[in-house]
Amino acid sequence: MKIKFPHLLLASSLLVSSLNVSAAAASFTDVEPSAWYYDAVENVTENGWLNGTGGSRFTPDGNLTRAMLATILWRIEGSPAPNGSADFIDTDSASWYADGLAWSVENGLFNGYPDGSFRPANAITREQLATVFYRTAEDKTDIGAGAVSTKNGCTWASEACAWANTHGLFTFALGTLDLCAPASRAEIAYWLNAYYPQETATRSTLTEGQYRSMGYLLYTPANVQADMPLIVYLHGGHGKGSDLSILTTTDGFPQYLADGTLGEIPAYVLIPQLPADQNGWKAADDTVMSLIDKICTENKIDRSRISLTGHSMGGTGTWDIALLHSEVFSRIAPMSGSIQTTAETLSALSDMPIWTFVGDADRVVKPESTEQFIAALQEQNTNAKLTVFADTDHVGVLQTAWLEDGAALIDWLIQ
């Protein structure tokens, strides 16, 4: 484990100069240049350790869960593979936080509760935050006169809190602290910035573009190398128009990409936005394919690894465009889409690796057409598979696929 305490900044040195306005922090409408946490938000977001919450917001007064903090610390350490899973009564080894939690428990950063639970959705408190960071310190003897003046002192963490206070991690810009209360996102950014000031991680970017009448988002991975894969994502009907922020605030995959839920992805991701006057992705086929060609030409993309996925209207669009251009895509993952079972459609996708997702409680796009098609296709295509989510509605398919199967799905898409 490489976690160590290389350097600490004094609390006074973390106060912000309004003259040093960066693009990272300045992009958040709720982070003022005069805020005590401005520099910290700038640094941690530039490094990709903590991201916004969508809609150009950082939500500094919001909280992070215990699972989120475990995952953030795991990602800072390079996302090392854990030796096993963390077995608590309320955690799932298939969840999005499973590896980060397992790693953090293995390395002694987190413990569970006496009843065998971890409580992953609970907000991390200030005393818990101090304890987690204290456990990573190489020198635990440097406490000094660090006792913290608090509203509610929790004695079990008094030593960790005194250590954190000695090293300037508690900010008293907030006044007298309640150690038992949740730490805010601003405070956690402050701690991360103080704890890892020497780190220089490269951050992925999500940029806006325009091609013909179609706007788009392009995710560029942190460490670009030659011949990288490209994932193309087609949104559902609610995402149509010219406001790209709709995609990062309401549509599952772009939203999870923007807020960091899915972590760093070792691939480019192209997310076109269908103009409002278009009825479906099939009608925009020419523009979409030309845009894909443009992105591949301008970036280091392996044209043999272009995958296509989408949900709802985008799920149907995935089927439609793949049927027209099966030679372009290496694999497809339609979600809650519709396809007809005909000799032509079966023939066109007879060799295509397919992973499709439906919900058995979907009443918007009923799963039967997909189930019938995959059943017929599997007679000739052994690379076609179907995942049916039980008791899951239309929107739930999108959320479940990316939040529960996201890591496996991304690995599959970029093969």
C-alpha positions in Angstrom: 0.0 0.0 0.0 1.5 3.3 -1.0 -0.7 5.5 1.2 1.5 7.8 3.3 1.5 11.3 4.7 4.0 13.0 2.5 3.2 16.6 3.4 0.6 18.6 5.2 -0.5 22.1 4.6 -1.5 24.4 7.5 -5.1 25.4 7.6 -4.1 29.0 7.1 -2.3 28.3 3.9 -5.5 26.8 2.4 -7.4 30.0 2.5 -8.2 31.1 -1.0 -6.8 34.0 -3.0 -9.5 35.3 -5.3 -6.8 36.3 -7.8 -6.1 32.7 -8.6 -9.2 31.5 -10.5 -8.9 28.2 -12.2 -11.1 26.7 -14.9 -11.9 23.7 -12.7 -13.3 25.4 -9.7 -14.7 28.3 -11.7 -16.9 25.9 -13.7 -19.0 25.3 -10.6 -21.7 27.8 -10.1 -21.9 27.1 -6.3 -18.2 27.5 -5.6 -17.3 31.1 -5.0 -13.7 32.3 -5.5 -13.8 33.7 -2.0 -14.8 30.4 -0.4 -12.3 28.8 2.0 -12.5 25.6 0.1 -12.0 27.0 -3.4 -8.4 26.0 -3.9 -9.1 22.5 -2.5 -12.0 22.0 -4.9 -9.9 23.2 -7.8 -7.1 20.7 -7.0 -9.1 17.6 -6.2 -11.4 18.1 -9.3 -8.4 18.6 -11.5 -6.9 15.4 -10.2 -10.2 13.6 -10.7 -10.4 12.6 -7.0 -13.8 14.3 -6.5 -16.2 15.5 -9.2 -19.2 17.7 -9.5 -22.7 16.6 -8.9 -24.1 17.6 -12.3 -25.5 20.8 -13.7 -22.3 22.7 -13.1 -22.6 22.2 -9.3 -20.1 20.9 -6.8 -22.7 20.9 -3.9 -20.1 21.9 -1.2 -22.5 21.5 1.6 -23.5 18.0 0.5 -22.2 14.8 2.0 -20.2 11.7 0.9 -21.2 8.2 1.9 -18.8 5.8 3.5 -18.8 3.7 0.3 -17.9 6.8 -1.8 -14.9 7.8 0.4 -13.6 4.2 0.4 -13.8 4.3 -3.4 -12.2 7.7 -3.8 -9.2 6.6 -1.6 -8.9 3.3 -3.6 -8.9 5.3 -6.9 -6.2 7.7 -5.7 -4.1 4.6 -5.0 -4.5 3.4 -8.6 -7.5 1.1 -8.1 -5.4 -1.9 -7.1 -7.1 -5.3 -7.2 -8.3 -6.4 -3.7 -7.4 -9.9 -2.5 -11.0 -10.7 -1.8 -14.4 -9.2 -1.0 -15.6 -7.4 2.1 -18.2 -9.5 3.8 -20.7 -7.3 5.6 -24.4 -8.1 6.0 -25.4 -5.0 4.1 -22.9 -4.9 1.2 -23.0 -6.6 -2.2 -19.8 -8.0 -3.8 -21.3 -7.0 -7.2 -21.9 -3.3 -6.3 -20.1 -0.4 -7.8 -18.1 0.2 -4.6 -17.2 -3.5 -4.0 -13.5 -3.3 -5.0 -12.8 0.0 -3.3 -14.5 -1.2 -0.1 -12.7 -4.5 -0.1 -9.3 -2.8 -0.6 -10.0 -0.2 2.1 -10.9 -2.9 4.6 -7.9 -5.0 3.7 -5.6 -2.1 4.3 -7.2 -1.2 7.6 -8.8 2.1 6.6 -12.3 1.1 7.4 -14.0 -1.3 9.8 -17.6 -2.4 10.0 -20.0 -2.0 12.9 -20.4 -4.5 15.8 -23.6 -5.9 14.2 -21.7 -7.0 11.1 -22.9 -4.1 8.9 -20.8 -1.5 7.0 -23.6 1.0 6.3 -22.2 2.0 2.9 -24.9 4.6 2.3 -24.3 6.4 5.6 -22.7 9.8 5.3 -19.1 9.9 6.5 -18.8 11.8 9.8 -15.9 14.1 10.8 -14.7 11.6 13.5 -14.8 8.8 10.9 -13.0 10.9 8.4 -10.2 11.7 10.9 -10.0 8.0 11.9 -9.6 6.8 8.3 -6.8 9.3 7.5 -5.1 8.7 10.9 -4.9 5.0 10.0 -2.9 5.8 6.9 -0.3 8.0 8.8 3.2 6.8 9.0 3.8 8.8 12.2 0.9 8.5 14.7 2.9 10.0 17.6 2.9 13.6 16.4 -0.3 14.7 18.1 0.9 17.6 20.3 -1.7 19.8 21.8 -4.2 18.9 19.2 -7.4 18.4 21.2 -10.4 19.7 19.2 -13.0 22.1 20.7 -16.2 20.6 19.6 -20.0 20.7 20.1 -20.2 16.9 20.5 -17.0 15.1 21.2 -17.0 11.4 20.4 -14.4 10.0 22.7 -13.6 6.8 20.7 -12.0 8.9 18.0 -10.4 11.6 20.3 -6.8 10.5 19.4 -7.4 10.5 15.7 -9.2 13.9 15.9 -6.3 15.4 17.9 -3.8 14.1 15.3 -5.9 15.6 12.5 -6.2 18.9 14.3 -2.4 19.0 15.0 -1.8 18.8 11.2 -4.3 21.4 10.3 -6.9 19.1 8.7 -9.9 20.5 10.6 -11.0 23.9 9.3 -12.5 26.2 11.8 -13.8 28.4 9.1 -17.0 26.5 10.0 -16.8 27.6 13.7 -16.9 25.1 16.5 -17.2 21.6 15.0 -19.6 18.8 15.7 -17.4 15.7 15.2 -20.4 13.4 15.2 -22.0 15.2 12.3 -21.3 14.4 8.6 -18.4 16.0 6.9 -19.3 18.2 4.0 -18.0 17.6 0.4 -16.1 20.9 0.9 -14.4 19.6 4.0 -13.5 16.3 2.3 -12.0 18.2 -0.7 -10.0 20.2 1.9 -8.7 17.1 3.5 -7.8 15.4 0.2 -6.0 18.5 -1.0 -4.0 18.7 2.2 -3.2 15.0 2.4 -2.1 14.4 -1.2 -0.7 17.8 -2.3 2.2 16.2 -4.2 0.0 13.9 -6.4 -0.2 14.9 -10.1 -2.8 12.6 -11.5 -3.9 13.3 -15.1 -7.6 13.9 -15.3 -10.0 12.7 -18.0 -12.1 15.4 -19.7 -15.7 15.7 -20.9 -15.9 18.4 -23.6 -18.7 19.7 -25.8 -18.6 19.9 -29.6 -20.8 20.6 -32.5 -21.0 18.7 -35.9 -23.5 19.8 -38.5 -26.8 20.1 -36.6 -25.7 17.7 -33.9 -24.1 18.6 -30.6 -22.0 16.0 -28.8 -20.0 15.3 -25.7 -16.6 13.6 -26.0 -15.0 11.9 -23.0 -11.2 11.8 -23.4 -9.4 9.3 -21.0 -6.8 10.4 -18.6 -3.8 8.7 -20.2 -4.3 8.7 -23.9 -2.3 6.0 -25.8 -2.3 4.8 -29.4 -5.2 2.7 -30.6 -7.7 3.3 -27.8 -11.3 2.0 -28.0 -14.3 4.2 -28.6 -17.7 3.7 -26.9 -20.6 5.4 -28.7 -23.7 6.1 -26.5 -27.1 7.0 -27.8 -29.4 8.7 -25.3 -33.2 8.2 -24.8 -36.0 10.5 -26.1 -35.8 13.0 -23.2 -32.3 13.9 -24.2 -33.2 15.5 -27.6 -32.5 19.1 -28.3 -29.5 21.5 -28.1 -28.8 21.7 -24.4 -26.1 19.2 -23.7 -26.4 19.6 -19.9 -29.6 17.6 -20.1 -27.5 14.5 -20.8 -25.1 14.9 -17.8 -27.9 15.7 -15.4 -30.7 13.3 -16.3 -29.3 10.4 -18.5 -27.7 7.6 -16.6 -24.4 6.9 -18.4 -23.4 10.5 -19.3 -24.4 11.5 -15.8 -22.3 8.8 -14.1 -19.5 9.6 -16.5 -19.6 13.3 -15.6 -19.9 12.9 -11.8 -17.2 10.3 -11.6 -19.4 7.4 -10.4 -17.9 5.1 -13.0 -14.3 6.2 -12.3 -11.7 6.6 -15.0 -12.6 4.7 -18.2 -9.7 3.6 -20.5 -11.6 4.6 -23.7 -12.9 7.5 -25.6 -16.7 8.0 -25.2 -18.8 9.8 -27.8 -22.3 10.9 -26.8 -24.1 12.6 -29.7 -27.3 14.6 -29.0 -30.2 14.1 -31.3 -31.7 17.4 -32.6 -35.3 18.1 -31.4 -36.7 17.8 -34.9 -35.5 14.2 -35.4 -37.8 11.4 -34.6 -35.2 8.7 -33.8 -31.6 7.7 -34.3 -32.2 5.9 -37.5 -33.2 9.2 -39.2 -29.9 10.7 -38.1 -27.8 7.7 -39.2 -25.7 9.6 -41.7 -24.7 12.3 -39.3 -23.9 9.9 -36.5 -21.7 7.8 -38.7 -19.9 10.8 -40.1 -19.4 12.1 -36.6 -17.9 8.8 -35.5 -15.5 8.9 -38.5 -14.5 12.5 -37.6 -13.8 11.6 -33.9 -11.7 8.5 -35.0 -9.7 10.6 -37.4 -9.0 13.4 -34.9 -8.1 11.0 -32.0 -6.0 8.0 -31.3 -8.8 5.5 -31.8 -8.6 1.8 -32.8 -11.3 1.5 -35.5 -11.6 -2.2 -34.8 -12.8 -1.5 -31.3 -15.8 0.8 -31.7 -18.7 -0.3 -29.6 -22.3 1.0 -29.6 -24.8 1.2 -26.7 -27.9 3.2 -25.7 -31.1 3.2 -23.7 -34.8 3.4 -24.7 -34.9 5.4 -27.9 -31.1 5.0 -27.9 -31.5 1.2 -27.3 -33.7 1.0 -30.4 -31.2 3.3 -32.2 -28.4 0.9 -31.2 -30.2 -2.0 -32.9 -31.1 0.2 -36.0 -27.6 1.6 -36.6 -25.9 -1.7 -35.9 -28.1 -3.3 -38.5 -27.1 -0.7 -41.1 -23.4 -0.7 -40.2 -22.5 -4.0 -38.6 -19.1 -3.8 -40.1 -18.2 -0.7 -38.1 -19.0 -1.9 -34.6 -17.1 -4.5 -32.7 -19.9 -5.1 -30.3 -23.2 -3.6 -29.2 -25.2 -3.3 -25.9 -28.8 -2.1 -26.4 -30.8 -1.4 -23.3 -34.6 -1.3 -23.3 -34.8 -1.1 -27.0 -37.0 -2.7 -29.6 -36.0 -5.0 -32.6 -38.0 -7.2 -35.0 -37.1 -10.8 -35.5 -36.7 -11.4 -39.2 -34.4 -13.3 -41.5 -32.7 -10.0 -42.4 -32.1 -8.8 -38.8 -30.8 -12.3 -37.7 -28.5 -12.4 -40.7 -27.1 -8.9 -40.2 -26.1 -9.6 -36.6 -25.2 -13.3 -36.9 -21.6 -12.6 -35.9 -22.0 -9.5 -33.7 -21.1 -9.8 -30.0 -24.2 -8.5 -28.2 -25.1 -7.9 -24.6 -28.6 -6.5 -24.2 -30.5 -5.5 -21.1 -34.2 -5.4 -20.4 -36.4 -5.2 -17.3 -39.3 -7.6 -16.7 -41.4 -4.7 -15.4 -40.7 -2.3 -18.3 -44.1 -1.0 -19.6 -42.6 1.6 -21.9 -40.6 -0.7 -24.1 -41.8 -4.2 -23.3 -39.0 -6.8 -23.2 -40.7 -9.4 -25.4 -39.2 -8.3 -28.8 -35.7 -8.4 -27.4 -36.2 -11.7 -25.7 -37.6 -13.3 -28.9 -34.8 -11.9 -31.1 -32.0 -13.1 -28.8 -33.6 -16.5 -28.4 -33.6 -16.9 -32.2 -30.2 -15.3 -32.7 -28.5 -17.6 -30.1 -29.1 -20.5 -32.4 -26.4 -19.1 -34.7 -24.6 -16.5 -32.6 -23.0 -17.8 -29.4 -21.7 -14.3 -28.6 -25.2 -12.9 -28.0 -26.5 -12.7 -24.4 -29.4 -11.2 -22.6 -29.7 -9.9 -19.0 -33.2 -9.6 -17.6 -33.4 -7.4 -14.5 -36.2 -8.7 -12.2 -38.8 -6.2 -10.9 -37.1 -3.5 -12.9 -38.9 -0.8 -14.9 -37.8 1.2 -17.9 -35.6 3.7 -16.1 -34.4 1.1 -13.7 -32.7 -0.8 -16.5 -30.5 2.1 -17.3 -29.6 2.7 -13.6 -29.1 -1.0 -12.8 -27.0 -1.8 -15.9 -24.5 1.0 -15.2 -24.4 1.1 -11.4 -24.4 -2.7 -10.8 -22.9 -4.1 -14.0 -21.1 -1.0 -15.0 -17.5 -2.2 -14.5 -18.1 -5.5 -16.3 -20.1 -3.8 -19.1 -17.3 -1.3 -19.7 -14.7 -4.0 -19.7 -16.9 -5.9 -22.2 -17.4 -2.9 -24.5 -13.7 -2.0 -24.8 -12.5 -5.5 -25.7 
